[in-house]
């Protein structure tokens, strides 16, 4: 399908649809729901940018790279550091801001700044009847009733098709550095990350790569502040392993890009899963994975797992406190296992009623998030 270029045209297509629609933004995440493709990448453009108010409004199909380049001219950035899935998935296309919001895509800085949904001020979207709906605004505020802004973030296009998003942005850090703690082992790594995150030194990234047996702790900010915190964290973490530092900002930035985009598994064969768990549970869960490789982010709360193709990782794990999302696999494995963790019956009932309210005909992204 040719990308639609106006909200009105998109609303008309949805209102007239009789069969399921597969919502597609930039196509960089390789998600292929059932139905006719409805491409939103034609909805592009910056509708408002007020650097002094730290506010940006953009059409949902606007490439993330375009936003980042604009923000850089004012020394600002997207605080939630969205992952670029292309290296891991081997996809092409261009990530769009609507796709980022729909997936609530958030990178290593989530441990400090929060997730994408925490910076979402307002949305415009089209529901399953073809009605254009606006919710939120251009400032942070409390709401009553449905907080549709937060609800749309992470709904993966099953509730409506985003056409515009309003975001709070933040100043770009003057510099950054990374503390490296080696020879920790998995349990020791989680203890080291917990110590760093529990410190007053404003850590903006905490990851562990078992292949290198190294913990990485990022700090960002003004030059003098980063230098001071680097010294304090070096002292704090000295008892957890061998401590070194990456003080060059470009080298540190390159490291965290590799962690953010899970480039460790980019050329590795097999399927890739994403586990969200309680950080203190990470060592025990990793022991049960029997994986080809793992990478921990968010202080151990996010575990990336590489396993042989067609592995039922949920079945292998059994019951655990968290959820497992299948990120990379062939179509047959995706169909057999599903992308998302099955919801408990009470949550599934709530989700089904929400979808029925927003998409009464059940046409959006069939086959995702428990919808058949």
C-alpha angles and dihedrals in degrees: 000000000000113000112259114235104199135050091230092056091048092050090051093051092050094046090052097043117118099175133052117287126216108211113219128183118172094336093232098125099056096228111152114185122183121276143041113330115253106193119203100179090104091069097086139148145084107265097183137000120179108174093185091055093041089233132136130179119191141167111259095245094056111123114250089227090059091053092047092051091050093048091049090061087065095038091251135122148186102275097210095062100221118220121245104223096192099092092049097042099034090232130145128209126085124280111243129208090238090056091049091052094043090055096036085231109194131170138206094301090069089093089067110019102030134237132310091265090059090064097042110111102173145348141202116205143159118239128213093276093056094256118145111228130188124198132173126008142226100296135058111261142152118261138198127216118010112004091212092178092063092037093058092052106089095009091113094219095301094117102039146329113267116227102170137013132195117208140186110227130194138218116272115250116254092226143340140208137187130223112213120205113189135188095032105126120218099288091043090050092057090049091050093048091047090051091051095045091047092052125094092243099101100241113198099187136025119179140153129208110195090194088067095028086227135133118212121206118185128203125184137184141074117359097248093044093050091049091051095047091045089059094046093048091048089056093043095051097040092101093054099063144301108333126208132153140228102213099168106098095212093050091048091048092051091051093052092047088057090049093045093051095038090233089166088080098035095104098025118110121240139045126314124217132186118216124194110200144149105280094232089056093055099093094051093044092048089052089059096048101076084202133173088228143347136198123193124210135166091046090301096315092108120051121186110202131193116198136162115285117280094017112154095221094176090055091047092051098044117191115357138155102262142030137276121218122194106226105168126027141113121277094259093054092046090052093048099044105024125226099257134052110262110255123236112258097257092050091043090055092052091047092050092051091049092051091047089054096048099034107023094172093051095230103134122096098331112199095037128104097004095310116133 
